[in-house]
């Protein structure tokens, strides 16, 4: 197995809040609200707010309610 294949998708661009809003057909305000939740969660794993924001945007690109789902799963 080639390692190169495992890492090919790591260069996917982090979506912007506007891109996320359009993808999920929600308001930009909703994305910002979810992003704030996400940054708080991701700051549990890093001290760098920019890194936390990027991770949160990546997750919100998948599911706009990612952090609500995470909270529900943890309960």
C-alpha positions in Angstrom: 0.0 0.0 0.0 1.3 3.4 -0.9 1.2 6.1 1.8 0.8 8.8 -0.7 -2.8 7.7 -1.3 -3.7 8.0 2.3 -2.8 11.7 2.4 -4.2 12.9 -0.9 -7.3 14.5 0.6 -5.4 16.5 3.3 -5.0 19.4 1.0 -8.7 20.1 0.7 -9.4 23.8 1.2 -11.2 24.8 4.4 -14.6 26.2 3.4 -15.6 29.7 4.3 -18.6 30.5 6.4 -20.4 31.8 3.2 -19.6 28.5 1.4 -21.0 26.5 4.3 -24.2 28.6 4.4 -24.8 28.1 0.7 -24.0 24.4 0.9 -26.4 23.7 3.7 -29.0 26.4 2.7 -28.8 28.2 6.0 -28.2 31.8 7.0 -24.7 33.1 7.5 -25.7 34.0 11.1 -26.5 30.4 11.8 -23.1 29.4 10.5 -21.4 32.0 12.7 -23.4 30.7 15.7 -22.3 27.2 15.0 -18.7 28.3 14.4 -18.5 29.9 17.8 -19.7 26.6 19.4 -17.1 24.8 17.4 -14.2 27.0 18.3 -15.0 26.5 22.0 -15.0 22.8 21.6 -11.8 22.7 19.4 -9.9 24.9 21.9 -10.1 21.9 24.2 -7.5 20.3 21.9 -5.4 23.3 20.9 -4.4 26.7 22.3 -4.3 28.2 18.8 -7.6 29.9 18.0 -6.9 29.9 14.2 -6.3 26.2 14.3 -9.5 25.7 16.3 -11.4 27.8 13.8 -10.1 25.9 10.8 -11.0 22.6 12.4 -14.5 23.8 13.2 -15.1 25.1 9.7 -14.0 21.8 8.3 -16.5 20.0 10.5 -19.3 22.5 9.7 -18.6 21.9 6.0 -19.7 18.3 6.6 -22.7 19.0 8.8 -23.9 22.5 9.8 -25.1 21.0 13.1 -21.9 19.0 13.7 -21.4 20.3 17.3 -25.0 19.7 18.3 -24.6 16.1 17.1 -21.4 15.8 19.0 -23.0 17.1 22.2 -25.9 14.6 21.8 -23.5 11.7 21.1 -21.5 12.6 24.3 -24.6 12.6 26.5 
